[in-house]
Amino acid sequence: MSSSVPGSQAWGPGFWPVWQANLRDRLGGEHARANARQGYLRPPEGRGRLLWIKAGNTPQSLRLGLELLGAIRQKRHDLRLVFTFELDDPIILEPGLKGLRATGVGYGPSDRPRAVARVLERLQPFALILVDTPAHPNLLRAARERDMHCLAFNTQPWPSPAEAAYPADSLQHQAWEASGQAAYLAPPADPLSLLAEAQADVTLRAISGAGEAGRLWWWHGPAGEAGAWIEAWGQDARFRADRLFVSLADEPGGQVPARRISAWDRSALPEGGVMWVDDAHWLAAVASACTAGHLERADRAVFWQGLAGGRPLSAGRGMSALPAAQGLSRCEDPATVLQRWAGYAVDTLGARRDGDAGRRRFWEERRGVEAVMAELLQRVFDW
């Protein structure tokens, strides 16, 4: 399976983007993707009614769709489920699909009218859930004409009515409320908080060479700013005996001047050593072991993992678009962050207080998600 995929326009209603994507896929041997984009999908075997979960072309959308797919399967064993996406990432997909019966999985159709008509005729779904993906106006129009149940899960408002909408945050909630398109509007709750590791191993401080009492610091942000941040931290004498862990919010444009954690042999880092966290599986350990962290820019998943770690966090300018991060202390430049970190180095009680406050915020969000998911699953059960 290939993980390279065209942009979202390749799956939309426009003729040329879809045609160009299909041509590119066929020339590259990706016939299954082109066929799916044209609506040539097959339903899973069985006689139960079919529910279709349609995700988009981002890793976040895949993770959310899989979480919802698994929850619905546990609630409704009688349904046939179809899960489609626009991004094929085996690292995300394969663990979430293990053991699921009567489930069809693969690329989804574009929003071209013929593709929509073809896929609905083939699948005959009685319900559709769009997950963290732009509205597909032709699909939604056809679904409404067929009197299908239609739910919006972590999406922006649709141009047509939804039976229910489940917004991820306060901004989505306000947008749906203003649109008036949701017959039922759930309170805002981010299901990505469910994917954060709440009990991470905290031995990283010891094995990094800092020892039990040593200090680790964590910075997460754009690749283009990592080098300057590492230099600023390294030149500050207050952190000469400490270690810094750096993770990136995007793909690195070049080499980060640090050792890669994916190639780490667990040997101790020297004083002032820097580790590039190029494997996301380590983020939970870093968030739990650091003395404090700073999120210059981060997605929702990293944000919740940071809060779950129970360490004090600050937010940079790149976090302004994330409503849940508004409660974090704002630090606009490296000097402000470093001054804050130096304070936590001597005020351990203050660091614990602020870290505990963030962790309480994390658990509050989780409880809200559990209540929202319970309502959604009961709705599906009642269908």
Residue pairs with C-beta under 8 A, 6 or more apart in sequence:
1 88
1 90
2 30
2 33
2 88
3 87
3 88
3 89
3 90
5 33
5 57
5 86
5 87
5 88
6 17
6 21
6 24
7 17
7 57
8 56
8 57
8 86
8 133
8 134
9 17
10 17
10 18
10 20
10 21
10 37
10 86
10 110
11 18
11 21
11 37
11 56
11 57
11 86
11 108
11 109
11 110
11 111
12 18
12 110
12 111
12 134
12 136
13 110
13 111
13 112
13 113
13 136
13 137
13 138
15 112
18 37
18 110
18 112
18 115
21 34
21 37
22 34
22 37
22 38
25 31
25 33
25 34
25 37
26 34
32 106
32 107
33 88
33 107
36 84
36 106
36 107
36 108
36 109
37 107
37 108
37 109
37 110
37 115
38 109
38 110
38 112
38 114
38 115
38 118
39 109
39 110
39 112
39 114
39 115
39 116
39 117
39 118
39 119
39 122
40 118
40 119
40 122
41 82
41 84
41 104
41 106
41 108
41 109
41 119
41 122
41 123
42 104
42 122
43 50
43 80
43 82
43 104
43 122
43 123
43 124
44 50
44 80
44 81
44 82
44 102
44 103
44 104
45 102
46 80
46 102
48 78
48 79
48 80
48 102
49 78
49 79
49 80
49 126
49 127
50 79
50 80
50 81
50 82
50 123
50 124
50 125
50 126
51 72
51 76
51 79
51 80
51 81
51 82
51 125
51 126
51 127
51 128
51 129
51 380
52 81
52 82
52 84
52 123
52 125
52 127
52 128
52 129
53 65
53 68
53 69
53 72
53 81
53 82
53 83
53 84
53 129
53 131
54 65
54 84
54 85
54 108
54 128
54 129
54 130
54 131
54 133
54 136
54 139
55 61
55 62
55 64
55 65
55 83
55 84
55 85
55 86
55 108
55 131
55 132
55 133
56 85
56 86
56 87
56 131
56 132
56 133
56 134
57 85
57 86
57 87
57 133
58 87
58 132
59 87
59 89
59 92
60 132
60 192
60 299
60 300
60 301
61 85
61 87
61 131
61 132
61 133
62 85
62 87
62 89
62 92
62 93
63 92
63 96
63 192
63 195
63 301
64 131
64 132
64 153
64 154
64 191
64 192
65 83
65 85
65 131
65 132
66 83
66 92
66 93
66 96
66 97
67 96
67 191
67 194
67 195
68 129
68 131
68 153
68 191
68 376
69 81
69 83
69 96
69 100
69 103
70 96
70 100
71 373
71 377
72 79
72 81
72 377
72 380
73 81
73 100
73 101
73 103
75 377
75 380
75 381
76 380
76 381
79 102
80 102
80 103
80 104
81 100
81 102
81 103
81 104
82 103
82 104
82 105
82 123
82 125
83 97
83 103
83 104
83 105
84 105
84 106
84 107
84 108
84 109
85 93
85 106
85 107
85 108
86 107
86 108
86 133
88 107
93 105
97 103
97 105
108 119
109 115
109 116
109 118
109 119
109 139
111 136
111 137
111 138
111 139
112 138
113 138
116 136
116 138
116 139
116 142
117 142
120 142
120 143
120 146
125 148
126 148
126 149
126 383
127 148
127 149
127 150
127 151
127 380
127 383
128 139
128 143
128 148
128 149
128 150
128 151
129 150
129 151
129 152
129 153
130 136
130 150
130 151
130 152
130 153
130 155
130 158
131 153
131 154
131 155
132 153
132 154
132 155
132 168
133 155
134 155
134 156
135 155
135 156
135 157
135 158
135 159
135 160
137 159
137 160
140 150
140 158
140 159
140 160
141 160
143 150
144 150
144 160
144 161
149 163
149 383
150 161
150 162
150 163
151 162
151 163
151 164
151 165
151 166
151 376
151 379
152 158
152 162
152 164
152 165
152 166
152 176
152 182
153 166
153 376
154 166
154 167
154 168
154 172
154 190
154 191
155 165
155 172
156 172
156 175
157 165
157 175
157 176
157 178
157 179
157 181
157 182
158 179
158 181
159 181
160 181
161 181
161 182
161 183
162 181
162 182
162 183
163 183
163 184
164 182
164 183
164 184
164 185
164 186
164 376
164 379
165 176
165 181
165 182
165 184
165 185
165 186
166 186
166 189
166 372
166 376
167 173
167 175
167 176
167 185
167 186
167 188
168 188
168 189
168 190
168 191
168 192
168 300
169 188
169 190
169 322
169 323
169 324
170 188
170 323
171 323
172 188
173 185
173 187
173 188
176 182
176 185
177 185
186 372
186 375
186 376
187 368
187 371
187 372
188 368
189 365
189 368
189 369
189 371
189 372
190 300
190 304
190 324
190 365
190 369
191 369
191 372
191 373
192 300
192 301
192 304
193 304
193 308
193 362
193 365
193 366
193 369
194 366
194 369
195 301
195 304
196 284
196 301
196 304
196 305
196 307
196 308
196 362
197 284
197 305
197 308
198 308
198 362
200 284
200 285
200 287
200 288
200 308
200 309
201 284
201 285
201 288
202 285
202 288
202 289
203 285
203 289
204 216
204 282
204 285
204 286
204 288
204 289
205 211
205 212
205 214
205 216
205 289
206 212
207 266
207 268
208 214
208 216
208 243
208 268
208 269
208 273
208 275
208 289
209 243
209 267
209 268
209 269
209 270
209 271
209 273
210 216
210 242
210 243
210 269
214 241
214 242
214 243
215 239
215 241
215 242
215 243
215 291
215 345
216 242
216 243
216 244
216 245
216 286
216 289
216 290
216 291
217 233
217 239
217 242
217 243
217 244
217 245
217 290
217 291
217 292
217 293
217 341
218 244
218 245
218 246
218 247
218 286
218 287
218 290
218 292
218 293
218 294
218 311
219 226
219 229
219 233
219 244
219 245
219 246
219 247
219 293
219 294
219 296
219 337
220 246
220 247
220 248
220 249
220 293
220 294
220 295
220 296
220 297
220 298
220 302
220 306
221 229
221 248
221 249
221 294
221 295
221 296
221 297
221 298
221 316
221 318
222 248
222 249
222 250
222 296
222 297
222 318
223 248
223 249
223 250
223 251
223 252
223 253
223 254
223 256
224 253
225 296
226 246
226 248
226 252
226 256
226 276
227 256
227 257
228 334
229 246
229 296
229 334
230 244
230 246
230 256
230 257
230 258
230 274
232 334
232 335
232 338
233 239
233 244
233 274
233 334
233 338
234 244
234 272
234 274
236 338
238 338
238 342
238 345
239 272
239 338
239 341
239 342
240 271
240 272
241 271
241 272
242 271
242 272
242 291
243 269
243 271
243 272
243 273
243 274
243 275
244 273
244 274
244 275
245 261
245 274
245 275
245 277
245 286
245 290
246 256
246 258
246 274
246 275
246 276
246 277
247 276
247 277
247 278
247 280
247 283
247 286
247 302
248 256
248 276
248 278
249 296
249 297
249 298
249 299
249 302
249 318
256 276
256 278
257 274
258 274
258 275
258 276
259 269
259 273
259 274
259 275
259 276
260 275
260 276
260 278
261 275
261 276
261 277
261 278
261 279
261 282
262 278
262 279
264 275
269 275
277 283
277 286
283 302
283 305
284 305
284 308
284 309
286 293
286 309
287 293
287 305
287 306
287 308
287 309
287 311
288 308
288 309
288 310
288 311
289 309
290 309
290 311
291 311
291 341
291 344
291 345
291 351
292 311
292 312
292 313
292 314
292 340
292 341
292 344
292 351
292 355
293 306
293 309
293 311
293 312
293 313
293 314
294 313
294 314
294 315
294 316
294 331
294 337
294 341
295 302
295 303
295 306
295 313
295 314
295 315
295 316
295 318
295 319
295 325
295 328
296 316
296 317
296 318
296 319
297 316
297 318
297 319
298 306
298 318
298 319
298 322
298 325
300 322
300 324
303 319
303 322
303 324
303 325
304 324
304 362
304 365
306 313
306 358
307 313
307 358
307 359
307 361
307 362
308 359
308 362
309 355
309 359
310 355
310 356
310 358
310 359
311 351
311 355
311 358
312 344
312 350
312 351
312 354
312 355
312 358
313 328
313 329
313 358
314 328
314 329
314 330
314 331
314 337
314 340
315 325
315 328
315 329
315 330
315 331
316 330
316 331
316 332
316 337
317 332
319 325
319 328
324 365
327 361
328 358
329 340
329 354
331 337
331 340
343 350
344 350
344 351
344 354
